[in-house]
Amino acid sequence: MATEEIWSRFSSSLRSFIDRRVNDDHDADDILQDVFLKIHQKAETVKDPTAVAAWVYQIARNSIVDYYRHRRATVALDRGRPA
């Protein structure tokens, strides 16, 4: 299945899926873009066309998890000054 076909079929439902899990609109846009970049890079690996929806949503779930992992990893820790 071509990336353009996947985009037209899933973009609005994926955006809603991401919006329900991420509060920031800009971050949701970034995640959606990341999802479709991954889809574009790996589209030729899909062997079963009936499994495209599950594959697309799994990429979205993994991208959302990555988003929260990176946010947690960039939180600065206040270590204080040694006495």
GROMACS elastic network, one bead per residue, 0.5 to 0.9 nm:
[ bonds ]
;  ai    aj funct       b0    kb
    1     4     6  0.84682   500
    1     5     6  0.66779   500
    1     6     6  0.69636   500
    1    43     6  0.69616   500
    1    44     6  0.77523   500
    1    46     6  0.80209   500
    1    49     6  0.69724   500
    1    52     6  0.81978   500
    2     5     6  0.52721   500
    2     6     6  0.63818   500
    2     7     6  0.86856   500
    2    40     6  0.81974   500
    2    43     6  0.70357   500
    2    44     6  0.83808   500
    3     6     6  0.50157   500
    3     7     6  0.60625   500
    3     8     6  0.86688   500
    3    36     6  0.78914   500
    3    39     6  0.69144   500
    3    40     6  0.55868   500
    3    43     6  0.67945   500
    4     8     6  0.62263   500
    4     9     6  0.85363   500
    4    40     6  0.88960   500
    5     8     6  0.52207   500
    5     9     6  0.60786   500
    5    10     6  0.84846   500
    6     9     6  0.51090   500
    6    10     6  0.58201   500
    6    11     6  0.76004   500
    6    36     6  0.87754   500
    6    39     6  0.84595   500
    6    52     6  0.83298   500
    6    53     6  0.88292   500
    6    56     6  0.85233   500
    7    10     6  0.54169   500
    7    11     6  0.50510   500
    7    12     6  0.85128   500
    7    36     6  0.75789   500
    8    11     6  0.60683   500
    8    12     6  0.81412   500
    9    12     6  0.79545   500
    9    13     6  0.83351   500
   10    13     6  0.54484   500
   10    14     6  0.57623   500
   10    15     6  0.84081   500
   10    53     6  0.80360   500
   10    56     6  0.82251   500
   11    14     6  0.51621   500
   11    15     6  0.60617   500
   11    16     6  0.86977   500
   11    32     6  0.80208   500
   11    36     6  0.87061   500
   12    15     6  0.50914   500
   12    16     6  0.63443   500
   12    17     6  0.86274   500
   13    16     6  0.51021   500
   13    17     6  0.61143   500
   13    18     6  0.86507   500
   14    18     6  0.61157   500
   14    19     6  0.84430   500
   14    32     6  0.73257   500
   14    56     6  0.85150   500
   14    57     6  0.74207   500
   14    60     6  0.75112   500
   15    18     6  0.51381   500
   15    19     6  0.59866   500
   15    20     6  0.86725   500
   15    28     6  0.72454   500
   15    29     6  0.77547   500
   15    31     6  0.89146   500
   15    32     6  0.64735   500
   16    20     6  0.62617   500
   16    21     6  0.88679   500
   17    20     6  0.55092   500
   17    21     6  0.69310   500
   17    57     6  0.86376   500
   17    60     6  0.83659   500
   18    21     6  0.52768   500
   18    22     6  0.60134   500
   18    23     6  0.89262   500
   18    28     6  0.60486   500
   18    29     6  0.87583   500
   18    31     6  0.76354   500
   18    32     6  0.74270   500
   18    60     6  0.74236   500
   18    61     6  0.82980   500
   18    64     6  0.73989   500
   19    22     6  0.52087   500
   19    23     6  0.64982   500
   19    24     6  0.78772   500
   19    25     6  0.73145   500
   19    28     6  0.60996   500
   20    23     6  0.73651   500
   21    28     6  0.87304   500
   21    64     6  0.76789   500
   22    25     6  0.77392   500
   22    27     6  0.72704   500
   22    28     6  0.61911   500
   22    64     6  0.77765   500
   23    27     6  0.79858   500
   23    28     6  0.76861   500
   24    27     6  0.53011   500
   24    28     6  0.61868   500
   24    29     6  0.87473   500
   25    29     6  0.62112   500
   25    30     6  0.86706   500
   26    29     6  0.50716   500
   26    30     6  0.62787   500
   26    31     6  0.86779   500
   27    31     6  0.61277   500
   27    32     6  0.85487   500
   27    67     6  0.84995   500
   28    31     6  0.50683   500
   28    32     6  0.61044   500
   28    33     6  0.85406   500
   28    64     6  0.88579   500
   29    32     6  0.51136   500
   29    33     6  0.61463   500
   29    34     6  0.85616   500
   30    33     6  0.50841   500
   30    34     6  0.61118   500
   30    35     6  0.86027   500
   31    35     6  0.60810   500
   31    36     6  0.86714   500
   31    60     6  0.77308   500
   31    63     6  0.64495   500
   31    64     6  0.69183   500
   31    67     6  0.75999   500
   32    35     6  0.50376   500
   32    36     6  0.63382   500
   32    37     6  0.86031   500
   32    60     6  0.75638   500
   32    63     6  0.85753   500
   33    36     6  0.52728   500
   33    37     6  0.61433   500
   33    38     6  0.86941   500
   34    37     6  0.50453   500
   34    38     6  0.62653   500
   34    39     6  0.85839   500
   34    60     6  0.86304   500
   34    63     6  0.73362   500
   35    38     6  0.52299   500
   35    39     6  0.61723   500
   35    40     6  0.86371   500
   35    56     6  0.79113   500
   35    59     6  0.62256   500
   35    60     6  0.57610   500
   35    62     6  0.89879   500
   35    63     6  0.66640   500
   36    40     6  0.59396   500
   36    41     6  0.84266   500
   36    56     6  0.86947   500
   36    59     6  0.89148   500
   36    60     6  0.89137   500
   37    40     6  0.50989   500
   37    41     6  0.61955   500
   37    42     6  0.86834   500
   38    41     6  0.50725   500
   38    42     6  0.61318   500
   38    43     6  0.81684   500
   38    59     6  0.76328   500
   39    42     6  0.52577   500
   39    43     6  0.53720   500
   39    55     6  0.89793   500
   39    56     6  0.72033   500
   39    59     6  0.78259   500
   40    43     6  0.54085   500
   40    44     6  0.83655   500
   41    44     6  0.78975   500
   42    45     6  0.55137   500
   42    46     6  0.75303   500
   43    46     6  0.58620   500
   44    47     6  0.77873   500
   46    49     6  0.68530   500
   46    51     6  0.79212   500
   46    52     6  0.71524   500
   46    55     6  0.82001   500
   47    50     6  0.89931   500
   47    51     6  0.83174   500
   47    52     6  0.89789   500
   48    51     6  0.54804   500
   48    52     6  0.71677   500
   49    52     6  0.54834   500
   49    53     6  0.86886   500
   50    53     6  0.74464   500
   50    54     6  0.86277   500
   51    54     6  0.54554   500
   51    55     6  0.61895   500
   51    56     6  0.86937   500
   52    55     6  0.50255   500
   52    56     6  0.60201   500
   52    57     6  0.85882   500
   53    56     6  0.51517   500
   53    57     6  0.61970   500
   53    58     6  0.84913   500
   54    57     6  0.52949   500
   54    58     6  0.60543   500
   54    59     6  0.86730   500
   55    58     6  0.51048   500
   55    59     6  0.63194   500
   55    60     6  0.87312   500
   56    59     6  0.52199   500
   56    60     6  0.63684   500
   56    61     6  0.88014   500
   57    61     6  0.60943   500
   57    62     6  0.85211   500
   58    61     6  0.50454   500
   58    62     6  0.61315   500
   58    63     6  0.84975   500
   59    62     6  0.51493   500
   59    63     6  0.60866   500
   59    64     6  0.86471   500
   60    63     6  0.50447   500
   60    64     6  0.62099   500
   60    65     6  0.86615   500
   61    64     6  0.51706   500
   61    65     6  0.62832   500
   61    66     6  0.86527   500
   62    65     6  0.50589   500
   62    66     6  0.61426   500
   62    67     6  0.85812   500
   63    67     6  0.61218   500
   63    68     6  0.87906   500
   64    68     6  0.64399   500
   64    69     6  0.86544   500
   65    68     6  0.52803   500
   65    69     6  0.61697   500
   65    70     6  0.86645   500
   66    70     6  0.61012   500
   66    71     6  0.85363   500
   67    70     6  0.53254   500
   67    71     6  0.62551   500
   67    72     6  0.87300   500
   68    71     6  0.50289   500
   68    72     6  0.61430   500
   68    73     6  0.85480   500
   69    72     6  0.52218   500
   69    73     6  0.61622   500
   69    74     6  0.87989   500
   70    74     6  0.62654   500
   70    75     6  0.89465   500
   71    74     6  0.53875   500
   71    75     6  0.67038   500
   72    75     6  0.56404   500
   73    76     6  0.82800   500
   77    80     6  0.89136   500
   79    82     6  0.87030   500
